[in-house]
Structures are given as structure tokens and as C-alpha cells.
Amino acid sequence: MAVQLPDPDTTGSHFLEAAIQSRRSVRDFRPDPVGVSDISQLLWAAQGVTGSQGYRAAPSAGAFYPLETYVITADGVDHYRVESHSLERVVDGDRRSAIRAVSFDQACITSAPAVFLFTAVYERTCREYGGRGRMYVHMDVGHAAQNLLLQAEVLGLAGVPVAAFEPARVSEVLSLPAEEEPVYMIPIGKPA
């Protein structure tokens, strides 16, 4: 069952320069949940559709869009459906402790009320670019992550990029599709 997300706010008045100036990596969060409107805005900033031709908020090499995005909260794990701007529950229950256990015991994963996970379907890009495609996918996730982090700053939230984890074990914990490889996590919440 999909949950339709609120429409993103595309008329914000926060200056980009101010968000860049104030953005910092934060590892300690208040327990307050991240609301659905904020999750909606964060997902849109990271991977949302921004025009009638299907282009997304973050650039992608060849517009192949190899990234999939998940939100991990106390309630479960939801997969972002870009085309419909909705969330689909894929795992019930809180998996943050299990993710922390396969992420070198980083406390920010359980401290954050929401963890955004980017996975890559490398084949989408590599079928066009061969071996170079893997590098392009990594650039794509950097673009999406920066958009998410800047949007978090605008919303009064904070986050920290996390790349130190065991991808195969994260896949197991979340029962991810075989073609998807976890590449980046960003715990998000209100700074403690």
C-alpha cells in the first residue's frame, strides 16, 4: 500500500547561500519524529521530479537515475516511489538498531528519528557507460545527498552522511532487491 506524500514546497524563501553557510554534520539528534511533510520535502529535494520531462532535483549521468531511496524510522522501512511521490512500506518495525549493528556501531543511526538510505542499481548507468558508470553513480548519490542535507538545513533539521557500513548486511537486514546495492545513508533529525 502506498502513502501519498504532500506536495513539495517549491516556493521557499530561504536563501541557498544561508543554507550552505550554516550546514554542518550533526550526529546527535532529539527524539522528535520527522514529520511527513518534512520527509516529503526531503525526498523531493533528493530525488523528486522537477519537470514535465521527468527530470529530477539532483543531476544524473545520462538521466538514467540509478538511485533508489528508502526512509527508515521507528515504524518501519519505506521505499520512495518517485513517479507518484509516495512511500511504500517494505518492512514493518524499527530496523535502526540492526542497521547500526552492521554500520560499525555508529550511534547516529539509532539517535536519528529518520535514516535516509540511497541504494544504487548500477546496471541502469553501466549499460550505457560500462565500467565508468560506477563512478557516475557515485557522483549521482553525492548530488542527491547534498540536496537532501541542504533541504534539511532549511527545514531546521540536520544530518550526517554515513558511508561506513557493510552493504551486503544492510541489504540482508532490509531485504532489499538483489539488484540494489546500499551506497550512502543520512541520519536526519532535529539537532540535540
C-alpha positions in Angstrom: 0.0 0.0 0.0 1.4 3.4 -1.0 1.1 6.5 1.1 0.7 9.6 -0.9 3.1 12.4 0.3 2.1 16.1 0.5 3.2 18.2 -2.5 6.6 19.7 -2.1 7.0 23.4 -1.4 8.7 24.9 -4.5 8.4 28.5 -3.4 10.6 28.6 -0.3 12.1 31.9 0.7 15.3 30.5 2.5 18.4 31.6 0.7 20.6 28.9 -0.7 23.7 30.8 0.5 22.4 30.8 4.1 21.8 27.0 4.0 25.3 26.4 2.6 26.8 28.7 5.3 25.1 27.0 8.2 25.0 23.3 7.2 27.1 21.1 9.5 27.2 17.4 10.0 25.3 16.5 13.2 25.4 13.1 14.9 23.2 13.8 18.0 19.5 14.2 17.5 16.4 14.9 19.6 14.0 12.1 19.6 11.2 14.1 17.9 9.9 12.3 14.9 10.5 13.9 11.5 7.0 14.8 10.2 5.6 13.5 6.9 5.7 17.0 5.3 9.4 17.2 6.1 10.0 13.7 4.8 8.1 14.6 1.7 10.2 17.8 1.2 13.5 15.9 1.8 12.7 13.1 -0.6 11.6 15.6 -3.3 14.9 17.6 -2.8 17.0 14.4 -3.1 15.2 12.6 -6.0 11.9 14.2 -6.7 10.6 15.0 -10.2 11.0 18.7 -11.1 9.6 19.0 -14.5 7.2 17.5 -17.1 10.1 15.6 -18.8 10.7 13.5 -15.7 14.0 15.2 -14.7 14.8 15.1 -11.0 16.0 17.5 -8.5 19.5 16.1 -8.5 21.5 15.6 -11.7 22.1 12.1 -13.0 24.7 11.0 -15.7 22.7 10.4 -18.8 19.4 10.9 -16.9 19.5 7.1 -16.0 18.6 7.7 -12.4 20.2 4.7 -10.8 19.3 5.6 -7.2 16.5 4.2 -5.1 15.7 5.9 -1.8 14.4 4.5 1.5 13.3 6.1 4.8 14.0 4.1 7.9 12.0 5.1 11.0 10.7 3.6 14.2 7.6 2.4 12.3 9.5 0.6 9.5 11.2 1.0 6.2 9.5 2.8 3.3 10.6 2.9 -0.3 10.2 6.3 -2.1 8.2 5.9 -5.3 9.5 8.9 -7.4 6.9 8.9 -10.1 3.9 9.1 -7.7 5.8 11.0 -4.9 4.6 8.4 -2.4 6.0 5.9 0.1 5.5 2.2 0.0 6.1 0.2 3.2 8.6 -2.6 2.5 9.5 -3.7 6.1 7.5 -3.2 9.3 9.1 -2.4 12.6 12.2 -0.5 13.7 15.3 -1.7 11.9 17.6 1.1 13.1 19.4 -1.0 15.7 20.0 -3.7 13.2 21.4 -1.2 10.7 23.6 0.3 13.5 25.0 -3.2 14.2 26.2 -3.5 10.6 27.4 0.1 10.4 30.3 -0.1 12.8 28.1 0.8 15.8 27.6 4.4 14.8 25.2 5.9 17.4 23.8 8.5 15.0 21.8 5.7 13.2 19.7 5.0 16.3 19.8 8.6 17.6 18.2 9.9 14.4 14.4 9.5 14.1 14.8 9.0 10.3 17.6 7.5 8.3 17.6 8.0 4.5 19.3 5.3 2.6 20.3 5.5 -1.0 20.8 2.3 -3.0 22.2 2.0 -6.5 21.1 -0.1 -9.4 24.4 0.2 -11.2 23.1 -1.5 -14.3 20.9 1.5 -15.2 24.0 3.6 -15.8 26.7 1.0 -16.6 24.8 -0.5 -19.6 25.4 2.9 -21.3 28.8 3.8 -19.8 30.4 0.5 -19.0 32.8 0.5 -16.1 32.9 4.3 -15.9 29.2 4.1 -14.9 30.0 3.1 -11.3 31.9 6.4 -10.9 29.0 8.3 -12.3 26.6 6.6 -9.9 28.7 7.7 -7.0 28.6 11.2 -8.3 24.8 11.0 -8.6 24.5 9.9 -4.9 26.7 12.8 -3.9 24.4 15.3 -5.7 21.3 13.8 -4.1 22.8 13.7 -0.7 23.9 17.3 -0.8 20.4 18.4 -1.9 18.9 16.4 1.0 21.3 17.9 3.5 20.7 21.5 2.3 17.0 20.9 2.4 17.3 19.5 5.9 19.1 22.7 7.0 16.3 24.9 5.5 13.7 22.8 7.5 15.6 23.3 10.8 16.8 19.7 10.7 20.3 18.3 10.4 22.0 15.2 9.2 25.3 13.4 8.7 26.5 11.4 5.7 27.4 7.8 6.6 29.3 5.6 4.2 30.9 3.2 6.8 28.6 0.2 6.7 28.6 -3.3 5.4 26.4 -3.1 2.2 25.6 -6.8 1.9 24.5 -6.9 5.6 22.4 -3.8 5.2 20.7 -5.5 2.2 20.0 -8.5 4.4 18.6 -6.5 7.3 16.3 -4.6 4.9 15.5 -7.4 2.5 16.5 -5.2 -0.4 16.1 -6.4 -4.0 19.2 -8.2 -5.3 20.0 -5.6 -8.0 20.2 -2.8 -5.4 23.4 -2.0 -3.5 23.3 0.3 -0.5 25.8 3.2 -1.1 25.0 6.0 1.4 23.0 6.7 4.5 22.0 10.0 6.0 20.5 10.0 9.5 18.3 13.1 9.8 16.6 14.8 12.8 16.4 17.9 14.9 19.9 18.6 16.4 20.2 17.7 20.1 
